[in-house]
Amino acid sequence: MKKQTRSVKRYEPVAGALRREIRTARRPGERLQSEHDLAKRFNVSLITLREATLILCHEGLLERRHGSGLFVSALPSPQRVAILTEQDITLPRTSYFSLRVIQQLRALCDDAGFFSQLYVGRSPFYAEGNPQPGRPVLTCPEFLEDLGKESFCGVASVATPPHASWLDPLRQRGVPVVACGGGYPYHVVSDLGEMVRSGVRRLATEGRTKIAVMGWRQSSPQHITPTEDFYHYFQAEMKAQSLHCDSDWIRHDLHPSMPGSGWEEFREIWLARSDRPDGLLICDDVLGQDVACAIVELGIRVPEELLIVTHANHGSGIEYPFPVTRMEYSPDDYARAAGTMLLDLISQKPVSNPRATISFRWIEAKPSRHTNQARHVIWKGAPA
């Protein structure tokens, strides 16, 4: 089905351009050009120009003084959106997902006329979760310094565990926070349970009965809830499919961003004993890159000996030298949902769904006559 898109009203681009100009280049109390001059400048009719300025007056950015014209209102202070990630995104194996979400959030804020400031922590990805003894809650001193200056009108959190030490001051000042990740009142997440259940069902439908799984599970059980645990969903779905869940074929100890983690853990699965799995579910695409290397090294025939279903991120560029079925998410969908929610909260608009969930789409790789693979979408958000 062709996706329907909302038509853009003629006044919306004009309102957007004026909004950015007011927030970045105008001073409170400054008088704008006459409406006739503005209409000529934007090459629109006077009616369209007035529709655009009416929107900005309702937003409190402009003030119409009868007989005098349009003036910039006293701008609400501050107008800076913080994009915070606790993880050190300078590490070479940083997930494409995180980088793309951050980039798209900045673009959304900039387009809305807000100045976006990126704050990056120093924590490696494999140290995620609640802070350990001796490790600070946040490792970005610049964010903590600006937090004390009350310089944010909103915060977008990416891969950053929530903690009262920095969230409470923002709540007390009424500064909205939206996260790409769970644990926050306003957040955007993927449905982990949907992905794992669908992956197991797809493998079972293809006749695979000895299924292995790889993912990341925090080592401290108190730091994770069942709904955030792929292992929890895997066990439940294997039972639902009347399949045996073999502990030798479950790996979750090494974080995907640790070099060689997928290679090492897949070799442990494959070489554990002579009886080997015939299906593999990979819950992180970064792990999948290492797994592919191990499979080629071990000479395993895919899909004859091993059928693979893996998590994937659209646009990551990760490809496989054999057929792999993918459950593909869009980082742009995450950023759009989180960014829209945050901008609505900043504008004090109602948010209908404070806990948004992003679904995946099935994509199956088929080898061509050459070494490259042709990909096509099968269906969206539904198990095989």
KOLFIRO-543179 format. One record per residue (C-alpha): residue in three letters; y, x, z negated. Coordinates in nm, 3 decimals, padded with zeros to 5 digits, always signed. Layout:
<nodes>
+------+---------+---------+---------+
! rest !      c2 !      c1 !      c3 !
+------+---------+---------+---------+
!  ALA !       Y !       X !       Z !
...
+------+---------+---------+---------+
</nodes>
This chain:
<nodes>
+------+---------+---------+---------+
! rest !      c2 !      c1 !      c3 !
+------+---------+---------+---------+
!  MET ! +00.000 ! +00.000 ! +00.000 !
!  LYS ! +00.340 ! +00.131 ! +00.094 !
!  LYS ! +00.553 ! +00.206 ! -00.208 !
!  GLN ! +00.865 ! -00.008 ! -00.227 !
!  THR ! +01.192 ! +00.171 ! -00.294 !
!  ARG ! +01.514 ! +00.023 ! -00.427 !
!  SER ! +01.798 ! +00.015 ! -00.174 !
!  VAL ! +02.102 ! +00.217 ! -00.281 !
!  LYS ! +02.425 ! +00.018 ! -00.309 !
!  ARG ! +02.721 ! +00.168 ! -00.124 !
!  TYR ! +02.922 ! +00.207 ! -00.442 !
!  GLU ! +02.651 ! +00.402 ! -00.629 !
!  PRO ! +02.706 ! +00.743 ! -00.458 !
!  VAL ! +03.080 ! +00.702 ! -00.511 !
!  ALA ! +03.029 ! +00.619 ! -00.879 !
!  GLY ! +02.795 ! +00.918 ! -00.916 !
!  ALA ! +03.040 ! +01.160 ! -00.757 !
!  LEU ! +03.329 ! +01.035 ! -00.970 !
!  ARG ! +03.112 ! +01.042 ! -01.282 !
!  ARG ! +03.025 ! +01.410 ! -01.227 !
!  GLU ! +03.387 ! +01.493 ! -01.150 !
!  ILE ! +03.515 ! +01.321 ! -01.465 !
!  ARG ! +03.263 ! +01.495 ! -01.688 !
!  THR ! +03.300 ! +01.841 ! -01.540 !
!  ALA ! +03.653 ! +01.875 ! -01.398 !
!  ARG ! +03.881 ! +01.614 ! -01.552 !
!  ARG ! +04.067 ! +01.600 ! -01.882 !
!  PRO ! +04.096 ! +01.295 ! -02.111 !
!  GLY ! +04.408 ! +01.097 ! -02.025 !
!  GLU ! +04.436 ! +01.243 ! -01.674 !
!  ARG ! +04.544 ! +00.999 ! -01.405 !
!  LEU ! +04.329 ! +00.968 ! -01.093 !
!  GLN ! +04.452 ! +00.921 ! -00.740 !
!  SER ! +04.540 ! +00.571 ! -00.631 !
!  GLU ! +04.251 ! +00.346 ! -00.533 !
!  HIS ! +04.364 ! +00.358 ! -00.168 !
!  ASP ! +04.360 ! +00.740 ! -00.173 !
!  LEU ! +04.020 ! +00.746 ! -00.345 !
!  ALA ! +03.876 ! +00.500 ! -00.093 !
!  LYS ! +04.004 ! +00.717 ! +00.191 !
!  ARG ! +03.867 ! +01.030 ! +00.025 !
!  PHE ! +03.516 ! +00.884 ! -00.006 !
!  ASN ! +03.538 ! +00.705 ! +00.330 !
!  VAL ! +03.458 ! +00.365 ! +00.181 !
!  SER ! +03.631 ! +00.031 ! +00.168 !
!  LEU ! +03.867 ! -00.059 ! -00.114 !
!  ILE ! +03.614 ! -00.319 ! -00.234 !
!  THR ! +03.340 ! -00.054 ! -00.256 !
!  LEU ! +03.572 ! +00.185 ! -00.438 !
!  ARG ! +03.665 ! -00.084 ! -00.693 !
!  GLU ! +03.296 ! -00.165 ! -00.753 !
!  ALA ! +03.236 ! +00.206 ! -00.829 !
!  THR ! +03.533 ! +00.237 ! -01.066 !
!  LEU ! +03.433 ! -00.087 ! -01.241 !
!  ILE ! +03.098 ! +00.072 ! -01.327 !
!  LEU ! +03.274 ! +00.376 ! -01.475 !
!  CYS ! +03.511 ! +00.155 ! -01.672 !
!  HIS ! +03.212 ! -00.026 ! -01.822 !
!  GLU ! +03.059 ! +00.312 ! -01.910 !
!  GLY ! +03.381 ! +00.405 ! -02.092 !
!  LEU ! +03.461 ! +00.696 ! -01.861 !
!  LEU ! +03.762 ! +00.534 ! -01.695 !
!  GLU ! +04.042 ! +00.315 ! -01.824 !
!  ARG ! +04.242 ! +00.083 ! -01.596 !
!  ARG ! +04.605 ! +00.050 ! -01.699 !
!  HIS ! +04.769 ! -00.237 ! -01.516 !
!  GLY ! +05.067 ! -00.120 ! -01.318 !
!  SER ! +04.981 ! +00.248 ! -01.377 !
!  GLY ! +04.635 ! +00.307 ! -01.224 !
!  LEU ! +04.309 ! +00.465 ! -01.338 !
!  PHE ! +04.295 ! +00.718 ! -01.622 !
!  VAL ! +04.015 ! +00.930 ! -01.766 !
!  SER ! +03.913 ! +00.792 ! -02.103 !
!  ALA ! +03.872 ! +01.006 ! -02.409 !
!  LEU ! +03.529 ! +01.141 ! -02.324 !
!  PRO ! +03.255 ! +01.101 ! -02.582 !
!  SER ! +03.186 ! +01.443 ! -02.726 !
!  PRO ! +02.966 ! +01.623 ! -02.660 !
!  GLN ! +02.831 ! +01.577 ! -02.305 !
!  ARG ! +02.564 ! +01.844 ! -02.312 !
!  VAL ! +02.191 ! +01.774 ! -02.282 !
!  ALA ! +01.959 ! +02.031 ! -02.439 !
!  ILE ! +01.626 ! +02.096 ! -02.266 !
!  LEU ! +01.409 ! +02.258 ! -02.530 !
!  THR ! +01.073 ! +02.428 ! -02.487 !
!  GLU ! +00.916 ! +02.619 ! -02.772 !
!  GLN ! +00.689 ! +02.806 ! -02.532 !
!  ASP ! +00.781 ! +03.137 ! -02.378 !
!  ILE ! +00.799 ! +03.038 ! -02.011 !
!  THR ! +00.856 ! +03.401 ! -01.909 !
!  LEU ! +00.484 ! +03.466 ! -01.956 !
!  PRO ! +00.310 ! +03.526 ! -01.620 !
!  ARG ! +00.052 ! +03.247 ! -01.668 !
!  THR ! +00.301 ! +02.977 ! -01.757 !
!  SER ! +00.178 ! +02.641 ! -01.633 !
!  TYR ! +00.340 ! +02.518 ! -01.313 !
!  PHE ! +00.357 ! +02.176 ! -01.478 !
!  SER ! +00.596 ! +02.292 ! -01.752 !
!  LEU ! +00.817 ! +02.485 ! -01.513 !
!  ARG ! +00.845 ! +02.197 ! -01.269 !
!  VAL ! +00.918 ! +01.940 ! -01.541 !
!  ILE ! +01.196 ! +02.160 ! -01.682 !
!  GLN ! +01.346 ! +02.217 ! -01.337 !
!  GLN ! +01.343 ! +01.846 ! -01.254 !
!  LEU ! +01.491 ! +01.747 ! -01.591 !
!  ARG ! +01.783 ! +01.982 ! -01.530 !
!  ALA ! +01.837 ! +01.836 ! -01.184 !
!  LEU ! +01.833 ! +01.479 ! -01.318 !
!  CYS ! +02.087 ! +01.562 ! -01.589 !
!  ASP ! +02.312 ! +01.746 ! -01.346 !
!  ASP ! +02.302 ! +01.456 ! -01.099 !
!  ALA ! +02.404 ! +01.219 ! -01.379 !
!  GLY ! +02.708 ! +01.433 ! -01.454 !
!  PHE ! +02.580 ! +01.601 ! -01.769 !
!  PHE ! +02.573 ! +01.973 ! -01.833 !
!  SER ! +02.215 ! +02.075 ! -01.911 !
!  GLN ! +02.138 ! +02.377 ! -02.127 !
!  LEU ! +01.788 ! +02.527 ! -02.131 !
!  TYR ! +01.660 ! +02.663 ! -02.464 !
!  VAL ! +01.343 ! +02.874 ! -02.451 !
!  GLY ! +01.131 ! +02.976 ! -02.749 !
!  ARG ! +00.925 ! +03.290 ! -02.794 !
!  SER ! +00.586 ! +03.137 ! -02.872 !
!  PRO ! +00.290 ! +03.212 ! -02.644 !
!  PHE ! +00.116 ! +02.903 ! -02.512 !
!  TYR ! -00.203 ! +02.978 ! -02.701 !
!  ALA ! -00.009 ! +02.963 ! -03.030 !
!  GLU ! +00.095 ! +02.600 ! -02.976 !
!  GLY ! +00.058 ! +02.334 ! -03.239 !
!  ASN ! +00.195 ! +02.310 ! -03.590 !
!  PRO ! +00.356 ! +02.633 ! -03.714 !
!  GLN ! +00.131 ! +02.879 ! -03.887 !
!  PRO ! +00.224 ! +03.049 ! -04.216 !
!  GLY ! +00.493 ! +03.306 ! -04.154 !
!  ARG ! +00.584 ! +03.164 ! -03.810 !
!  PRO ! +00.910 ! +02.971 ! -03.778 !
!  VAL ! +00.909 ! +02.608 ! -03.674 !
!  LEU ! +01.125 ! +02.692 ! -03.373 !
!  THR ! +01.152 ! +03.038 ! -03.224 !
!  CYS ! +01.471 ! +02.974 ! -03.027 !
!  PRO ! +01.766 ! +03.085 ! -03.246 !
!  GLU ! +02.017 ! +02.975 ! -02.982 !
!  PHE ! +01.904 ! +02.614 ! -03.015 !
!  LEU ! +01.921 ! +02.624 ! -03.395 !
!  GLU ! +02.269 ! +02.775 ! -03.378 !
!  ASP ! +02.399 ! +02.508 ! -03.139 !
!  LEU ! +02.222 ! +02.239 ! -03.341 !
!  GLY ! +02.450 ! +02.327 ! -03.632 !
!  LYS ! +02.756 ! +02.289 ! -03.409 !
!  GLU ! +02.663 ! +01.929 ! -03.322 !
!  SER ! +02.694 ! +02.014 ! -02.954 !
!  PHE ! +02.427 ! +01.786 ! -02.800 !
!  CYS ! +02.443 ! +01.430 ! -02.674 !
!  GLY ! +02.068 ! +01.429 ! -02.605 !
!  VAL ! +01.758 ! +01.651 ! -02.619 !
!  ALA ! +01.461 ! +01.666 ! -02.382 !
!  SER ! +01.161 ! +01.835 ! -02.546 !
!  VAL ! +00.891 ! +02.001 ! -02.334 !
!  ALA ! +00.577 ! +02.146 ! -02.497 !
!  THR ! +00.749 ! +02.159 ! -02.836 !
!  PRO ! +00.580 ! +02.023 ! -03.150 !
!  PRO ! +00.799 ! +01.778 ! -03.342 !
!  HIS ! +00.925 ! +01.886 ! -03.683 !
!  ALA ! +01.162 ! +01.723 ! -03.929 !
!  SER ! +01.359 ! +02.046 ! -03.981 !
!  TRP ! +01.534 ! +02.004 ! -03.645 !
!  LEU ! +01.466 ! +01.638 ! -03.563 !
!  ASP ! +01.620 ! +01.492 ! -03.880 !
!  PRO ! +01.970 ! +01.638 ! -03.819 !
!  LEU ! +01.963 ! +01.490 ! -03.468 !
!  ARG ! +01.847 ! +01.150 ! -03.593 !
!  GLN ! +02.119 ! +01.144 ! -03.858 !
!  ARG ! +02.382 ! +01.199 ! -03.588 !
!  GLY ! +02.226 ! +00.945 ! -03.355 !
!  VAL ! +02.134 ! +01.205 ! -03.091 !
!  PRO ! +01.837 ! +01.075 ! -02.885 !
!  VAL ! +01.531 ! +01.294 ! -02.829 !
!  VAL ! +01.272 ! +01.230 ! -02.558 !
!  ALA ! +00.960 ! +01.444 ! -02.524 !
!  CYS ! +00.715 ! +01.531 ! -02.252 !
!  GLY ! +00.427 ! +01.516 ! -02.497 !
!  GLY ! +00.316 ! +01.294 ! -02.783 !
!  GLY ! +00.424 ! +01.277 ! -03.145 !
!  TYR ! +00.782 ! +01.157 ! -03.084 !
!  PRO ! +00.921 ! +00.802 ! -03.106 !
!  TYR ! +01.025 ! +00.835 ! -02.740 !
!  HIS ! +00.787 ! +01.027 ! -02.518 !
!  VAL ! +00.606 ! +01.052 ! -02.187 !
!  VAL ! +00.238 ! +01.150 ! -02.182 !
!  SER ! -00.063 ! +01.146 ! -01.956 !
!  ASP ! -00.356 ! +00.928 ! -02.053 !
!  LEU ! -00.603 ! +01.196 ! -02.159 !
!  GLY ! -00.870 ! +00.939 ! -02.233 !
!  GLU ! -00.839 ! +00.787 ! -01.885 !
!  MET ! -00.876 ! +01.128 ! -01.725 !
!  VAL ! -01.184 ! +01.236 ! -01.924 !
!  ARG ! -01.361 ! +00.902 ! -01.899 !
!  SER ! -01.293 ! +00.879 ! -01.527 !
!  GLY ! -01.412 ! +01.236 ! -01.471 !
!  VAL ! -01.741 ! +01.179 ! -01.651 !
!  ARG ! -01.798 ! +00.850 ! -01.468 !
!  ARG ! -01.728 ! +01.014 ! -01.133 !
!  LEU ! -01.986 ! +01.286 ! -01.198 !
!  ALA ! -02.240 ! +01.033 ! -01.328 !
!  THR ! -02.185 ! +00.810 ! -01.023 !
!  GLU ! -02.268 ! +01.111 ! -00.805 !
!  GLY ! -02.601 ! +01.144 ! -00.986 !
!  ARG ! -02.509 ! +01.437 ! -01.211 !
!  THR ! -02.678 ! +01.405 ! -01.550 !
!  LYS ! -02.622 ! +01.750 ! -01.703 !
!  ILE ! -02.245 ! +01.765 ! -01.738 !
!  ALA ! -02.045 ! +02.054 ! -01.880 !
!  VAL ! -01.680 ! +02.031 ! -01.985 !
!  MET ! -01.399 ! +02.280 ! -02.033 !
!  GLY ! -01.060 ! +02.226 ! -02.192 !
!  TRP ! -00.839 ! +02.326 ! -02.482 !
!  ARG ! -00.889 ! +02.197 ! -02.835 !
!  GLN ! -00.678 ! +02.325 ! -03.122 !
!  SER ! -00.886 ! +02.519 ! -03.368 !
!  SER ! -00.740 ! +02.340 ! -03.672 !
!  PRO ! -00.871 ! +01.980 ! -03.678 !
!  GLN ! -00.587 ! +01.866 ! -03.906 !
!  HIS ! -00.341 ! +01.946 ! -03.628 !
!  ILE ! -00.489 ! +01.706 ! -03.374 !
!  THR ! -00.570 ! +01.336 ! -03.362 !
!  PRO ! -00.876 ! +01.189 ! -03.184 !
!  THR ! -00.654 ! +01.041 ! -02.911 !
!  GLU ! -00.524 ! +01.392 ! -02.828 !
!  ASP ! -00.871 ! +01.547 ! -02.818 !
!  PHE ! -01.056 ! +01.567 ! -02.485 !
!  TYR ! -01.378 ! +01.646 ! -02.676 !
!  HIS ! -01.356 ! +01.309 ! -02.853 !
!  TYR ! -01.334 ! +01.119 ! -02.524 !
!  PHE ! -01.602 ! +01.332 ! -02.359 !
!  GLN ! -01.857 ! +01.264 ! -02.629 !
!  ALA ! -01.784 ! +00.890 ! -02.625 !
!  GLU ! -01.813 ! +00.858 ! -02.247 !
!  MET ! -02.131 ! +01.066 ! -02.227 !
!  LYS ! -02.283 ! +00.828 ! -02.480 !
!  ALA ! -02.158 ! +00.528 ! -02.282 !
!  GLN ! -02.328 ! +00.671 ! -01.971 !
!  SER ! -02.652 ! +00.734 ! -02.168 !
!  LEU ! -02.621 ! +01.107 ! -02.100 !
!  HIS ! -02.704 ! +01.390 ! -02.338 !
!  CYS ! -02.400 ! +01.585 ! -02.463 !
!  ASP ! -02.511 ! +01.949 ! -02.480 !
!  SER ! -02.305 ! +02.169 ! -02.715 !
!  ASP ! -02.391 ! +02.480 ! -02.508 !
!  TRP ! -02.201 ! +02.328 ! -02.217 !
!  ILE ! -01.879 ! +02.248 ! -02.401 !
!  ARG ! -01.603 ! +02.510 ! -02.415 !
!  HIS ! -01.265 ! +02.463 ! -02.582 !
!  ASP ! -01.190 ! +02.779 ! -02.780 !
!  LEU ! -00.960 ! +02.973 ! -02.545 !
!  HIS ! -00.621 ! +02.844 ! -02.436 !
!  PRO ! -00.587 ! +02.815 ! -02.056 !
!  SER ! -00.285 ! +03.047 ! -02.053 !
!  MET ! -00.482 ! +03.336 ! -02.201 !
!  PRO ! -00.573 ! +03.572 ! -01.914 !
!  GLY ! -00.934 ! +03.526 ! -01.804 !
!  SER ! -01.004 ! +03.237 ! -02.040 !
!  GLY ! -01.162 ! +03.012 ! -01.778 !
!  TRP ! -01.368 ! +03.294 ! -01.630 !
!  GLU ! -01.508 ! +03.393 ! -01.970 !
!  GLU ! -01.586 ! +03.041 ! -02.090 !
!  PHE ! -01.752 ! +02.929 ! -01.767 !
!  ARG ! -01.978 ! +03.237 ! -01.769 !
!  GLU ! -02.080 ! +03.147 ! -02.123 !
!  ILE ! -02.177 ! +02.799 ! -02.004 !
!  TRP ! -02.365 ! +02.914 ! -01.695 !
!  LEU ! -02.548 ! +03.205 ! -01.856 !
!  ALA ! -02.626 ! +03.037 ! -02.190 !
!  ARG ! -02.985 ! +02.962 ! -02.083 !
!  SER ! -03.201 ! +02.904 ! -01.778 !
!  ASP ! -03.138 ! +02.528 ! -01.779 !
!  ARG ! -02.794 ! +02.485 ! -01.625 !
!  PRO ! -02.545 ! +02.201 ! -01.576 !
!  ASP ! -02.519 ! +02.021 ! -01.243 !
!  GLY ! -02.171 ! +01.880 ! -01.305 !
!  LEU ! -01.851 ! +02.030 ! -01.445 !
!  LEU ! -01.538 ! +01.858 ! -01.575 !
!  ILE ! -01.231 ! +02.085 ! -01.608 !
!  CYS ! -00.947 ! +01.941 ! -01.815 !
!  ASP ! -00.680 ! +02.194 ! -01.717 !
!  ASP ! -00.597 ! +02.329 ! -01.371 !
!  VAL ! -00.504 ! +02.675 ! -01.503 !
!  LEU ! -00.860 ! +02.709 ! -01.635 !
!  GLY ! -00.980 ! +02.600 ! -01.293 !
!  GLN ! -00.834 ! +02.910 ! -01.125 !
!  ASP ! -01.046 ! +03.137 ! -01.344 !
!  VAL ! -01.353 ! +02.916 ! -01.306 !
!  ALA ! -01.333 ! +02.951 ! -00.927 !
!  CYS ! -01.343 ! +03.329 ! -00.960 !
!  ALA ! -01.649 ! +03.312 ! -01.186 !
!  ILE ! -01.831 ! +03.072 ! -00.951 !
!  VAL ! -01.775 ! +03.298 ! -00.652 !
!  GLU ! -01.882 ! +03.602 ! -00.854 !
!  LEU ! -02.202 ! +03.428 ! -00.970 !
!  GLY ! -02.286 ! +03.301 ! -00.620 !
!  ILE ! -02.309 ! +02.935 ! -00.724 !
!  ARG ! -02.328 ! +02.682 ! -00.441 !
!  VAL ! -02.073 ! +02.403 ! -00.473 !
!  PRO ! -02.142 ! +02.112 ! -00.464 !
!  GLU ! -02.516 ! +02.158 ! -00.414 !
!  GLU ! -02.578 ! +02.328 ! -00.748 !
!  LEU ! -02.263 ! +02.223 ! -00.928 !
!  LEU ! -02.030 ! +01.930 ! -00.860 !
!  ILE ! -01.677 ! +01.986 ! -00.993 !
!  VAL ! -01.410 ! +01.739 ! -01.101 !
!  THR ! -01.087 ! +01.894 ! -01.226 !
!  HIS ! -00.743 ! +01.812 ! -01.358 !
!  ALA ! -00.466 ! +01.910 ! -01.114 !
!  ASN ! -00.088 ! +01.911 ! -01.086 !
!  HIS ! +00.076 ! +01.809 ! -00.760 !
!  GLY ! +00.257 ! +02.098 ! -00.596 !
!  SER ! +00.093 ! +02.372 ! -00.805 !
!  GLY ! -00.051 ! +02.543 ! -00.498 !
!  ILE ! -00.391 ! +02.592 ! -00.666 !
!  GLU ! -00.667 ! +02.578 ! -00.405 !
!  TYR ! -01.043 ! +02.633 ! -00.422 !
!  PRO ! -01.283 ! +02.803 ! -00.180 !
!  PHE ! -01.524 ! +02.509 ! -00.214 !
!  PRO ! -01.501 ! +02.127 ! -00.237 !
!  VAL ! -01.343 ! +02.011 ! -00.562 !
!  THR ! -01.249 ! +01.656 ! -00.659 !
!  ARG ! -00.912 ! +01.646 ! -00.832 !
!  MET ! -00.744 ! +01.413 ! -01.077 !
!  GLU ! -00.390 ! +01.494 ! -00.978 !
!  TYR ! -00.078 ! +01.429 ! -01.185 !
!  SER ! +00.282 ! +01.458 ! -01.068 !
!  PRO ! +00.517 ! +01.668 ! -01.285 !
!  ASP ! +00.804 ! +01.494 ! -01.106 !
!  ASP ! +00.682 ! +01.158 ! -01.238 !
!  TYR ! +00.686 ! +01.300 ! -01.592 !
!  ALA ! +01.037 ! +01.440 ! -01.553 !
!  ARG ! +01.170 ! +01.124 ! -01.390 !
!  ALA ! +01.029 ! +00.901 ! -01.665 !
!  ALA ! +01.151 ! +01.127 ! -01.947 !
!  GLY ! +01.490 ! +01.195 ! -01.789 !
!  THR ! +01.559 ! +00.829 ! -01.716 !
!  MET ! +01.460 ! +00.733 ! -02.070 !
!  LEU ! +01.689 ! +00.998 ! -02.219 !
!  LEU ! +01.987 ! +00.906 ! -02.002 !
!  ASP ! +01.940 ! +00.539 ! -02.090 !
!  LEU ! +01.937 ! +00.625 ! -02.460 !
!  ILE ! +02.249 ! +00.838 ! -02.424 !
!  SER ! +02.421 ! +00.545 ! -02.250 !
!  GLN ! +02.291 ! +00.314 ! -02.525 !
!  LYS ! +02.092 ! +00.109 ! -02.278 !
!  PRO ! +01.772 ! -00.064 ! -02.396 !
!  VAL ! +01.448 ! +00.121 ! -02.327 !
!  SER ! +01.166 ! -00.121 ! -02.249 !
!  ASN ! +00.883 ! +00.130 ! -02.293 !
!  PRO ! +00.951 ! +00.413 ! -02.542 !
!  ARG ! +00.597 ! +00.550 ! -02.495 !
!  ALA ! +00.548 ! +00.588 ! -02.122 !
!  THR ! +00.211 ! +00.689 ! -01.979 !
!  ILE ! +00.163 ! +00.865 ! -01.645 !
!  SER ! -00.156 ! +00.807 ! -01.446 !
!  PHE ! -00.332 ! +01.035 ! -01.202 !
!  ARG ! -00.449 ! +00.986 ! -00.846 !
!  TRP ! -00.784 ! +01.091 ! -00.708 !
!  ILE ! -00.782 ! +01.360 ! -00.441 !
!  GLU ! -01.100 ! +01.492 ! -00.287 !
!  ALA ! -01.115 ! +01.830 ! -00.115 !
!  LYS ! -01.324 ! +01.854 ! +00.197 !
!  PRO ! -01.397 ! +02.187 ! +00.365 !
!  SER ! -01.296 ! +02.203 ! +00.730 !
!  ARG ! -01.461 ! +02.411 ! +01.000 !
!  HIS ! -01.244 ! +02.697 ! +00.879 !
!  THR ! -01.196 ! +02.831 ! +00.529 !
!  ASN ! -00.902 ! +02.604 ! +00.450 !
!  GLN ! -00.957 ! +02.266 ! +00.290 !
!  ALA ! -00.821 ! +01.932 ! +00.405 !
!  ARG ! -00.716 ! +01.698 ! +00.126 !
!  HIS ! -00.666 ! +01.325 ! +00.123 !
!  VAL ! -00.586 ! +01.068 ! -00.142 !
!  ILE ! -00.876 ! +00.838 ! -00.228 !
!  TRP ! -00.717 ! +00.595 ! -00.473 !
!  LYS ! -00.480 ! +00.599 ! -00.764 !
!  GLY ! -00.537 ! +00.566 ! -01.137 !
!  ALA ! -00.890 ! +00.422 ! -01.114 !
!  PRO ! -01.228 ! +00.585 ! -01.184 !
!  ALA ! -01.475 ! +00.647 ! -00.908 !
+------+---------+---------+---------+
</nodes>
